Amino acid sequence: MIVIDASVAAKVYIEEAGSDEAIALLTGQQKLLAPELIRVEVAAALLRRARKGELVAAEAQRRCRHWLERLRLGLFRLTPDEELLDDAIALAAELKHPLQDCLYLAVARRADVSLITADGKFRQRAHPFDSRIALLRGCEPN
């Protein structure tokens, strides 16, 4: 099992550095874990690209529907955010990092598994507290 955050999952739908590695993770044999928040974060990333004109709105919506269907089919085992909030709040305060990212770290710590992110700043801040956080191959540290 492994936790993948939204910065990795979105790369499956947005071609950029690390996309091939993200596709390999999401289509591999490992069981994937995440907080429920991932549902909204990946869809929001796609729609943000449409707002910026980097993706046609209809295509962003199609990709969102595909993403949500994959979740319904069990791509990830989702943990309710409510169950993670106390731990994530403590982590966010300790790391001085946004709460949303710390939900993913809370899932990883609860399941005692690794977390893969494409967010170099998050990895840098969290690594001293949990050495199992790794940066997605193909992504540059910030």
Chimera marker file (.cmm) of the C-alpha trace (Angstrom):
<marker_set name="trace">
<marker id="1" x="0.000" y="0.000" z="0.000" r="1" g="1" b="0" radius="0.5"/>
<marker id="2" x="1.027" y="3.555" z="-0.666" r="1" g="1" b="0" radius="0.5"/>
<marker id="3" x="-0.447" y="7.037" z="-0.331" r="1" g="1" b="0" radius="0.5"/>
<marker id="4" x="-0.464" y="9.177" z="-3.467" r="1" g="1" b="0" radius="0.5"/>
<marker id="5" x="-1.403" y="12.834" z="-3.146" r="1" g="1" b="0" radius="0.5"/>
<marker id="6" x="-3.370" y="14.966" z="-5.606" r="1" g="1" b="0" radius="0.5"/>
<marker id="7" x="-0.199" y="16.518" z="-7.043" r="1" g="1" b="0" radius="0.5"/>
<marker id="8" x="0.678" y="13.043" z="-8.331" r="1" g="1" b="0" radius="0.5"/>
<marker id="9" x="-2.810" y="11.861" z="-9.292" r="1" g="1" b="0" radius="0.5"/>
<marker id="10" x="-3.482" y="15.000" z="-11.370" r="1" g="1" b="0" radius="0.5"/>
<marker id="11" x="-0.429" y="14.255" z="-13.514" r="1" g="1" b="0" radius="0.5"/>
<marker id="12" x="-2.318" y="11.313" z="-15.001" r="1" g="1" b="0" radius="0.5"/>
<marker id="13" x="-4.701" y="13.848" z="-16.582" r="1" g="1" b="0" radius="0.5"/>
<marker id="14" x="-2.307" y="16.745" z="-17.233" r="1" g="1" b="0" radius="0.5"/>
<marker id="15" x="0.781" y="15.978" z="-19.259" r="1" g="1" b="0" radius="0.5"/>
<marker id="16" x="3.774" y="17.480" z="-17.496" r="1" g="1" b="0" radius="0.5"/>
<marker id="17" x="7.000" y="16.420" z="-15.788" r="1" g="1" b="0" radius="0.5"/>
<marker id="18" x="6.363" y="13.217" z="-13.842" r="1" g="1" b="0" radius="0.5"/>
<marker id="19" x="3.223" y="12.202" z="-15.776" r="1" g="1" b="0" radius="0.5"/>
<marker id="20" x="4.668" y="8.884" z="-16.959" r="1" g="1" b="0" radius="0.5"/>
<marker id="21" x="5.743" y="8.012" z="-13.428" r="1" g="1" b="0" radius="0.5"/>
<marker id="22" x="2.311" y="8.981" z="-12.052" r="1" g="1" b="0" radius="0.5"/>
<marker id="23" x="0.544" y="6.814" z="-14.639" r="1" g="1" b="0" radius="0.5"/>
<marker id="24" x="2.771" y="3.886" z="-13.689" r="1" g="1" b="0" radius="0.5"/>
<marker id="25" x="1.852" y="4.297" z="-10.009" r="1" g="1" b="0" radius="0.5"/>
<marker id="26" x="-1.882" y="4.620" z="-10.615" r="1" g="1" b="0" radius="0.5"/>
<marker id="27" x="-1.992" y="1.644" z="-12.973" r="1" g="1" b="0" radius="0.5"/>
<marker id="28" x="0.405" y="-0.521" z="-10.980" r="1" g="1" b="0" radius="0.5"/>
<marker id="29" x="-0.228" y="-3.317" z="-8.530" r="1" g="1" b="0" radius="0.5"/>
<marker id="30" x="0.106" y="-1.282" z="-5.311" r="1" g="1" b="0" radius="0.5"/>
<marker id="31" x="-3.064" y="-0.541" z="-3.372" r="1" g="1" b="0" radius="0.5"/>
<marker id="32" x="-3.553" y="3.221" z="-3.224" r="1" g="1" b="0" radius="0.5"/>
<marker id="33" x="-4.716" y="5.209" z="-0.209" r="1" g="1" b="0" radius="0.5"/>
<marker id="34" x="-5.756" y="8.841" z="0.123" r="1" g="1" b="0" radius="0.5"/>
<marker id="35" x="-8.035" y="11.137" z="2.093" r="1" g="1" b="0" radius="0.5"/>
<marker id="36" x="-11.426" y="11.871" z="0.527" r="1" g="1" b="0" radius="0.5"/>
<marker id="37" x="-10.072" y="15.316" z="-0.286" r="1" g="1" b="0" radius="0.5"/>
<marker id="38" x="-8.243" y="13.871" z="-3.306" r="1" g="1" b="0" radius="0.5"/>
<marker id="39" x="-11.585" y="13.615" z="-5.137" r="1" g="1" b="0" radius="0.5"/>
<marker id="40" x="-12.004" y="17.402" z="-5.143" r="1" g="1" b="0" radius="0.5"/>
<marker id="41" x="-8.339" y="18.360" z="-5.457" r="1" g="1" b="0" radius="0.5"/>
<marker id="42" x="-7.734" y="16.486" z="-8.718" r="1" g="1" b="0" radius="0.5"/>
<marker id="43" x="-10.961" y="17.785" z="-10.264" r="1" g="1" b="0" radius="0.5"/>
<marker id="44" x="-10.050" y="21.314" z="-9.141" r="1" g="1" b="0" radius="0.5"/>
<marker id="45" x="-6.607" y="21.010" z="-10.765" r="1" g="1" b="0" radius="0.5"/>
<marker id="46" x="-8.227" y="20.051" z="-14.076" r="1" g="1" b="0" radius="0.5"/>
<marker id="47" x="-10.728" y="22.893" z="-13.936" r="1" g="1" b="0" radius="0.5"/>
<marker id="48" x="-7.955" y="25.355" z="-12.993" r="1" g="1" b="0" radius="0.5"/>
<marker id="49" x="-6.180" y="24.407" z="-16.227" r="1" g="1" b="0" radius="0.5"/>
<marker id="50" x="-9.381" y="25.170" z="-18.140" r="1" g="1" b="0" radius="0.5"/>
<marker id="51" x="-9.711" y="28.578" z="-16.432" r="1" g="1" b="0" radius="0.5"/>
<marker id="52" x="-6.128" y="29.383" z="-17.436" r="1" g="1" b="0" radius="0.5"/>
<marker id="53" x="-6.862" y="28.400" z="-21.038" r="1" g="1" b="0" radius="0.5"/>
<marker id="54" x="-4.454" y="25.464" z="-20.929" r="1" g="1" b="0" radius="0.5"/>
<marker id="55" x="-7.292" y="22.957" z="-21.398" r="1" g="1" b="0" radius="0.5"/>
<marker id="56" x="-10.614" y="23.280" z="-23.214" r="1" g="1" b="0" radius="0.5"/>
<marker id="57" x="-13.467" y="23.371" z="-20.674" r="1" g="1" b="0" radius="0.5"/>
<marker id="58" x="-15.278" y="20.405" z="-22.237" r="1" g="1" b="0" radius="0.5"/>
<marker id="59" x="-12.078" y="18.347" z="-22.099" r="1" g="1" b="0" radius="0.5"/>
<marker id="60" x="-11.510" y="19.302" z="-18.458" r="1" g="1" b="0" radius="0.5"/>
<marker id="61" x="-15.047" y="18.159" z="-17.658" r="1" g="1" b="0" radius="0.5"/>
<marker id="62" x="-14.506" y="14.872" z="-19.527" r="1" g="1" b="0" radius="0.5"/>
<marker id="63" x="-11.311" y="14.238" z="-17.585" r="1" g="1" b="0" radius="0.5"/>
<marker id="64" x="-13.082" y="15.068" z="-14.312" r="1" g="1" b="0" radius="0.5"/>
<marker id="65" x="-15.813" y="12.549" z="-15.105" r="1" g="1" b="0" radius="0.5"/>
<marker id="66" x="-13.176" y="9.909" z="-15.908" r="1" g="1" b="0" radius="0.5"/>
<marker id="67" x="-11.356" y="10.645" z="-12.638" r="1" g="1" b="0" radius="0.5"/>
<marker id="68" x="-14.541" y="10.414" z="-10.572" r="1" g="1" b="0" radius="0.5"/>
<marker id="69" x="-15.557" y="7.174" z="-12.299" r="1" g="1" b="0" radius="0.5"/>
<marker id="70" x="-12.159" y="5.613" z="-11.507" r="1" g="1" b="0" radius="0.5"/>
<marker id="71" x="-12.660" y="6.568" z="-7.863" r="1" g="1" b="0" radius="0.5"/>
<marker id="72" x="-16.136" y="5.011" z="-7.862" r="1" g="1" b="0" radius="0.5"/>
<marker id="73" x="-14.567" y="1.826" z="-9.225" r="1" g="1" b="0" radius="0.5"/>
<marker id="74" x="-12.146" y="1.697" z="-6.284" r="1" g="1" b="0" radius="0.5"/>
<marker id="75" x="-8.904" y="3.148" z="-7.650" r="1" g="1" b="0" radius="0.5"/>
<marker id="76" x="-8.147" y="4.437" z="-4.139" r="1" g="1" b="0" radius="0.5"/>
<marker id="77" x="-9.221" y="3.370" z="-0.699" r="1" g="1" b="0" radius="0.5"/>
<marker id="78" x="-10.429" y="6.734" z="0.591" r="1" g="1" b="0" radius="0.5"/>
<marker id="79" x="-10.279" y="7.671" z="4.256" r="1" g="1" b="0" radius="0.5"/>
<marker id="80" x="-12.925" y="10.147" z="5.441" r="1" g="1" b="0" radius="0.5"/>
<marker id="81" x="-11.289" y="13.533" z="6.056" r="1" g="1" b="0" radius="0.5"/>
<marker id="82" x="-13.156" y="13.833" z="9.361" r="1" g="1" b="0" radius="0.5"/>
<marker id="83" x="-11.229" y="10.842" z="10.740" r="1" g="1" b="0" radius="0.5"/>
<marker id="84" x="-7.918" y="12.520" z="9.872" r="1" g="1" b="0" radius="0.5"/>
<marker id="85" x="-8.494" y="16.122" z="10.915" r="1" g="1" b="0" radius="0.5"/>
<marker id="86" x="-7.048" y="16.002" z="14.431" r="1" g="1" b="0" radius="0.5"/>
<marker id="87" x="-3.825" y="14.388" z="13.239" r="1" g="1" b="0" radius="0.5"/>
<marker id="88" x="-3.620" y="16.605" z="10.139" r="1" g="1" b="0" radius="0.5"/>
<marker id="89" x="-4.120" y="19.776" z="12.185" r="1" g="1" b="0" radius="0.5"/>
<marker id="90" x="-1.290" y="18.767" z="14.524" r="1" g="1" b="0" radius="0.5"/>
<marker id="91" x="0.960" y="17.991" z="11.546" r="1" g="1" b="0" radius="0.5"/>
<marker id="92" x="0.094" y="21.275" z="9.799" r="1" g="1" b="0" radius="0.5"/>
<marker id="93" x="0.975" y="23.235" z="12.922" r="1" g="1" b="0" radius="0.5"/>
<marker id="94" x="4.209" y="21.318" z="13.452" r="1" g="1" b="0" radius="0.5"/>
<marker id="95" x="5.322" y="21.462" z="9.814" r="1" g="1" b="0" radius="0.5"/>
<marker id="96" x="4.018" y="24.994" z="9.219" r="1" g="1" b="0" radius="0.5"/>
<marker id="97" x="2.395" y="23.646" z="6.057" r="1" g="1" b="0" radius="0.5"/>
<marker id="98" x="-1.147" y="23.730" z="4.576" r="1" g="1" b="0" radius="0.5"/>
<marker id="99" x="-3.704" y="21.462" z="6.219" r="1" g="1" b="0" radius="0.5"/>
<marker id="100" x="-4.808" y="19.891" z="2.928" r="1" g="1" b="0" radius="0.5"/>
<marker id="101" x="-1.385" y="18.352" z="2.291" r="1" g="1" b="0" radius="0.5"/>
<marker id="102" x="-1.161" y="17.167" z="5.874" r="1" g="1" b="0" radius="0.5"/>
<marker id="103" x="-4.319" y="15.074" z="5.400" r="1" g="1" b="0" radius="0.5"/>
<marker id="104" x="-2.292" y="12.885" z="3.022" r="1" g="1" b="0" radius="0.5"/>
<marker id="105" x="0.548" y="12.611" z="5.531" r="1" g="1" b="0" radius="0.5"/>
<marker id="106" x="-1.965" y="11.681" z="8.241" r="1" g="1" b="0" radius="0.5"/>
<marker id="107" x="-3.281" y="8.835" z="6.059" r="1" g="1" b="0" radius="0.5"/>
<marker id="108" x="0.254" y="7.583" z="5.418" r="1" g="1" b="0" radius="0.5"/>
<marker id="109" x="1.213" y="7.703" z="9.080" r="1" g="1" b="0" radius="0.5"/>
<marker id="110" x="-2.024" y="5.992" z="10.149" r="1" g="1" b="0" radius="0.5"/>
<marker id="111" x="-1.484" y="3.160" z="7.645" r="1" g="1" b="0" radius="0.5"/>
<marker id="112" x="2.286" y="3.086" z="8.303" r="1" g="1" b="0" radius="0.5"/>
<marker id="113" x="3.097" y="3.396" z="4.588" r="1" g="1" b="0" radius="0.5"/>
<marker id="114" x="4.973" y="5.725" z="2.269" r="1" g="1" b="0" radius="0.5"/>
<marker id="115" x="3.581" y="8.897" z="0.726" r="1" g="1" b="0" radius="0.5"/>
<marker id="116" x="4.523" y="10.021" z="-2.770" r="1" g="1" b="0" radius="0.5"/>
<marker id="117" x="4.097" y="13.675" z="-3.725" r="1" g="1" b="0" radius="0.5"/>
<marker id="118" x="5.104" y="15.858" z="-6.654" r="1" g="1" b="0" radius="0.5"/>
<marker id="119" x="5.306" y="18.861" z="-4.299" r="1" g="1" b="0" radius="0.5"/>
<marker id="120" x="8.975" y="19.407" z="-3.502" r="1" g="1" b="0" radius="0.5"/>
<marker id="121" x="8.274" y="21.983" z="-0.800" r="1" g="1" b="0" radius="0.5"/>
<marker id="122" x="5.916" y="19.609" z="1.018" r="1" g="1" b="0" radius="0.5"/>
<marker id="123" x="8.407" y="16.766" z="0.788" r="1" g="1" b="0" radius="0.5"/>
<marker id="124" x="11.186" y="19.000" z="2.113" r="1" g="1" b="0" radius="0.5"/>
<marker id="125" x="9.133" y="20.160" z="5.106" r="1" g="1" b="0" radius="0.5"/>
<marker id="126" x="7.691" y="16.758" z="5.958" r="1" g="1" b="0" radius="0.5"/>
<marker id="127" x="10.750" y="14.554" z="5.442" r="1" g="1" b="0" radius="0.5"/>
<marker id="128" x="12.405" y="15.433" z="8.790" r="1" g="1" b="0" radius="0.5"/>
<marker id="129" x="9.184" y="14.307" z="10.535" r="1" g="1" b="0" radius="0.5"/>
<marker id="130" x="8.542" y="11.249" z="8.388" r="1" g="1" b="0" radius="0.5"/>
<marker id="131" x="11.288" y="9.812" z="6.212" r="1" g="1" b="0" radius="0.5"/>
<marker id="132" x="8.800" y="7.750" z="4.178" r="1" g="1" b="0" radius="0.5"/>
<marker id="133" x="7.633" y="10.778" z="2.163" r="1" g="1" b="0" radius="0.5"/>
<marker id="134" x="9.157" y="10.673" z="-1.310" r="1" g="1" b="0" radius="0.5"/>
<marker id="135" x="9.200" y="12.959" z="-4.310" r="1" g="1" b="0" radius="0.5"/>
<marker id="136" x="7.728" y="11.513" z="-7.503" r="1" g="1" b="0" radius="0.5"/>
<marker id="137" x="10.462" y="10.537" z="-9.966" r="1" g="1" b="0" radius="0.5"/>
<marker id="138" x="10.658" y="13.058" z="-12.788" r="1" g="1" b="0" radius="0.5"/>
<marker id="139" x="9.760" y="16.003" z="-10.547" r="1" g="1" b="0" radius="0.5"/>
<marker id="140" x="12.200" y="18.647" z="-9.410" r="1" g="1" b="0" radius="0.5"/>
<marker id="141" x="12.557" y="19.539" z="-5.744" r="1" g="1" b="0" radius="0.5"/>
<marker id="142" x="11.476" y="23.157" z="-5.107" r="1" g="1" b="0" radius="0.5"/>
<link id1="1" id2="2" r="1" g="1" b="0" radius="0.2"/>
<link id1="2" id2="3" r="1" g="1" b="0" radius="0.2"/>
<link id1="3" id2="4" r="1" g="1" b="0" radius="0.2"/>
<link id1="4" id2="5" r="1" g="1" b="0" radius="0.2"/>
<link id1="5" id2="6" r="1" g="1" b="0" radius="0.2"/>
<link id1="6" id2="7" r="1" g="1" b="0" radius="0.2"/>
<link id1="7" id2="8" r="1" g="1" b="0" radius="0.2"/>
<link id1="8" id2="9" r="1" g="1" b="0" radius="0.2"/>
<link id1="9" id2="10" r="1" g="1" b="0" radius="0.2"/>
<link id1="10" id2="11" r="1" g="1" b="0" radius="0.2"/>
<link id1="11" id2="12" r="1" g="1" b="0" radius="0.2"/>
<link id1="12" id2="13" r="1" g="1" b="0" radius="0.2"/>
<link id1="13" id2="14" r="1" g="1" b="0" radius="0.2"/>
<link id1="14" id2="15" r="1" g="1" b="0" radius="0.2"/>
<link id1="15" id2="16" r="1" g="1" b="0" radius="0.2"/>
<link id1="16" id2="17" r="1" g="1" b="0" radius="0.2"/>
<link id1="17" id2="18" r="1" g="1" b="0" radius="0.2"/>
<link id1="18" id2="19" r="1" g="1" b="0" radius="0.2"/>
<link id1="19" id2="20" r="1" g="1" b="0" radius="0.2"/>
<link id1="20" id2="21" r="1" g="1" b="0" radius="0.2"/>
<link id1="21" id2="22" r="1" g="1" b="0" radius="0.2"/>
<link id1="22" id2="23" r="1" g="1" b="0" radius="0.2"/>
<link id1="23" id2="24" r="1" g="1" b="0" radius="0.2"/>
<link id1="24" id2="25" r="1" g="1" b="0" radius="0.2"/>
<link id1="25" id2="26" r="1" g="1" b="0" radius="0.2"/>
<link id1="26" id2="27" r="1" g="1" b="0" radius="0.2"/>
<link id1="27" id2="28" r="1" g="1" b="0" radius="0.2"/>
<link id1="28" id2="29" r="1" g="1" b="0" radius="0.2"/>
<link id1="29" id2="30" r="1" g="1" b="0" radius="0.2"/>
<link id1="30" id2="31" r="1" g="1" b="0" radius="0.2"/>
<link id1="31" id2="32" r="1" g="1" b="0" radius="0.2"/>
<link id1="32" id2="33" r="1" g="1" b="0" radius="0.2"/>
<link id1="33" id2="34" r="1" g="1" b="0" radius="0.2"/>
<link id1="34" id2="35" r="1" g="1" b="0" radius="0.2"/>
<link id1="35" id2="36" r="1" g="1" b="0" radius="0.2"/>
<link id1="36" id2="37" r="1" g="1" b="0" radius="0.2"/>
<link id1="37" id2="38" r="1" g="1" b="0" radius="0.2"/>
<link id1="38" id2="39" r="1" g="1" b="0" radius="0.2"/>
<link id1="39" id2="40" r="1" g="1" b="0" radius="0.2"/>
<link id1="40" id2="41" r="1" g="1" b="0" radius="0.2"/>
<link id1="41" id2="42" r="1" g="1" b="0" radius="0.2"/>
<link id1="42" id2="43" r="1" g="1" b="0" radius="0.2"/>
<link id1="43" id2="44" r="1" g="1" b="0" radius="0.2"/>
<link id1="44" id2="45" r="1" g="1" b="0" radius="0.2"/>
<link id1="45" id2="46" r="1" g="1" b="0" radius="0.2"/>
<link id1="46" id2="47" r="1" g="1" b="0" radius="0.2"/>
<link id1="47" id2="48" r="1" g="1" b="0" radius="0.2"/>
<link id1="48" id2="49" r="1" g="1" b="0" radius="0.2"/>
<link id1="49" id2="50" r="1" g="1" b="0" radius="0.2"/>
<link id1="50" id2="51" r="1" g="1" b="0" radius="0.2"/>
<link id1="51" id2="52" r="1" g="1" b="0" radius="0.2"/>
<link id1="52" id2="53" r="1" g="1" b="0" radius="0.2"/>
<link id1="53" id2="54" r="1" g="1" b="0" radius="0.2"/>
<link id1="54" id2="55" r="1" g="1" b="0" radius="0.2"/>
<link id1="55" id2="56" r="1" g="1" b="0" radius="0.2"/>
<link id1="56" id2="57" r="1" g="1" b="0" radius="0.2"/>
<link id1="57" id2="58" r="1" g="1" b="0" radius="0.2"/>
<link id1="58" id2="59" r="1" g="1" b="0" radius="0.2"/>
<link id1="59" id2="60" r="1" g="1" b="0" radius="0.2"/>
<link id1="60" id2="61" r="1" g="1" b="0" radius="0.2"/>
<link id1="61" id2="62" r="1" g="1" b="0" radius="0.2"/>
<link id1="62" id2="63" r="1" g="1" b="0" radius="0.2"/>
<link id1="63" id2="64" r="1" g="1" b="0" radius="0.2"/>
<link id1="64" id2="65" r="1" g="1" b="0" radius="0.2"/>
<link id1="65" id2="66" r="1" g="1" b="0" radius="0.2"/>
<link id1="66" id2="67" r="1" g="1" b="0" radius="0.2"/>
<link id1="67" id2="68" r="1" g="1" b="0" radius="0.2"/>
<link id1="68" id2="69" r="1" g="1" b="0" radius="0.2"/>
<link id1="69" id2="70" r="1" g="1" b="0" radius="0.2"/>
<link id1="70" id2="71" r="1" g="1" b="0" radius="0.2"/>
<link id1="71" id2="72" r="1" g="1" b="0" radius="0.2"/>
<link id1="72" id2="73" r="1" g="1" b="0" radius="0.2"/>
<link id1="73" id2="74" r="1" g="1" b="0" radius="0.2"/>
<link id1="74" id2="75" r="1" g="1" b="0" radius="0.2"/>
<link id1="75" id2="76" r="1" g="1" b="0" radius="0.2"/>
<link id1="76" id2="77" r="1" g="1" b="0" radius="0.2"/>
<link id1="77" id2="78" r="1" g="1" b="0" radius="0.2"/>
<link id1="78" id2="79" r="1" g="1" b="0" radius="0.2"/>
<link id1="79" id2="80" r="1" g="1" b="0" radius="0.2"/>
<link id1="80" id2="81" r="1" g="1" b="0" radius="0.2"/>
<link id1="81" id2="82" r="1" g="1" b="0" radius="0.2"/>
<link id1="82" id2="83" r="1" g="1" b="0" radius="0.2"/>
<link id1="83" id2="84" r="1" g="1" b="0" radius="0.2"/>
<link id1="84" id2="85" r="1" g="1" b="0" radius="0.2"/>
<link id1="85" id2="86" r="1" g="1" b="0" radius="0.2"/>
<link id1="86" id2="87" r="1" g="1" b="0" radius="0.2"/>
<link id1="87" id2="88" r="1" g="1" b="0" radius="0.2"/>
<link id1="88" id2="89" r="1" g="1" b="0" radius="0.2"/>
<link id1="89" id2="90" r="1" g="1" b="0" radius="0.2"/>
<link id1="90" id2="91" r="1" g="1" b="0" radius="0.2"/>
<link id1="91" id2="92" r="1" g="1" b="0" radius="0.2"/>
<link id1="92" id2="93" r="1" g="1" b="0" radius="0.2"/>
<link id1="93" id2="94" r="1" g="1" b="0" radius="0.2"/>
<link id1="94" id2="95" r="1" g="1" b="0" radius="0.2"/>
<link id1="95" id2="96" r="1" g="1" b="0" radius="0.2"/>
<link id1="96" id2="97" r="1" g="1" b="0" radius="0.2"/>
<link id1="97" id2="98" r="1" g="1" b="0" radius="0.2"/>
<link id1="98" id2="99" r="1" g="1" b="0" radius="0.2"/>
<link id1="99" id2="100" r="1" g="1" b="0" radius="0.2"/>
<link id1="100" id2="101" r="1" g="1" b="0" radius="0.2"/>
<link id1="101" id2="102" r="1" g="1" b="0" radius="0.2"/>
<link id1="102" id2="103" r="1" g="1" b="0" radius="0.2"/>
<link id1="103" id2="104" r="1" g="1" b="0" radius="0.2"/>
<link id1="104" id2="105" r="1" g="1" b="0" radius="0.2"/>
<link id1="105" id2="106" r="1" g="1" b="0" radius="0.2"/>
<link id1="106" id2="107" r="1" g="1" b="0" radius="0.2"/>
<link id1="107" id2="108" r="1" g="1" b="0" radius="0.2"/>
<link id1="108" id2="109" r="1" g="1" b="0" radius="0.2"/>
<link id1="109" id2="110" r="1" g="1" b="0" radius="0.2"/>
<link id1="110" id2="111" r="1" g="1" b="0" radius="0.2"/>
<link id1="111" id2="112" r="1" g="1" b="0" radius="0.2"/>
<link id1="112" id2="113" r="1" g="1" b="0" radius="0.2"/>
<link id1="113" id2="114" r="1" g="1" b="0" radius="0.2"/>
<link id1="114" id2="115" r="1" g="1" b="0" radius="0.2"/>
<link id1="115" id2="116" r="1" g="1" b="0" radius="0.2"/>
<link id1="116" id2="117" r="1" g="1" b="0" radius="0.2"/>
<link id1="117" id2="118" r="1" g="1" b="0" radius="0.2"/>
<link id1="118" id2="119" r="1" g="1" b="0" radius="0.2"/>
<link id1="119" id2="120" r="1" g="1" b="0" radius="0.2"/>
<link id1="120" id2="121" r="1" g="1" b="0" radius="0.2"/>
<link id1="121" id2="122" r="1" g="1" b="0" radius="0.2"/>
<link id1="122" id2="123" r="1" g="1" b="0" radius="0.2"/>
<link id1="123" id2="124" r="1" g="1" b="0" radius="0.2"/>
<link id1="124" id2="125" r="1" g="1" b="0" radius="0.2"/>
<link id1="125" id2="126" r="1" g="1" b="0" radius="0.2"/>
<link id1="126" id2="127" r="1" g="1" b="0" radius="0.2"/>
<link id1="127" id2="128" r="1" g="1" b="0" radius="0.2"/>
<link id1="128" id2="129" r="1" g="1" b="0" radius="0.2"/>
<link id1="129" id2="130" r="1" g="1" b="0" radius="0.2"/>
<link id1="130" id2="131" r="1" g="1" b="0" radius="0.2"/>
<link id1="131" id2="132" r="1" g="1" b="0" radius="0.2"/>
<link id1="132" id2="133" r="1" g="1" b="0" radius="0.2"/>
<link id1="133" id2="134" r="1" g="1" b="0" radius="0.2"/>
<link id1="134" id2="135" r="1" g="1" b="0" radius="0.2"/>
<link id1="135" id2="136" r="1" g="1" b="0" radius="0.2"/>
<link id1="136" id2="137" r="1" g="1" b="0" radius="0.2"/>
<link id1="137" id2="138" r="1" g="1" b="0" radius="0.2"/>
<link id1="138" id2="139" r="1" g="1" b="0" radius="0.2"/>
<link id1="139" id2="140" r="1" g="1" b="0" radius="0.2"/>
<link id1="140" id2="141" r="1" g="1" b="0" radius="0.2"/>
<link id1="141" id2="142" r="1" g="1" b="0" radius="0.2"/>
</marker_set>
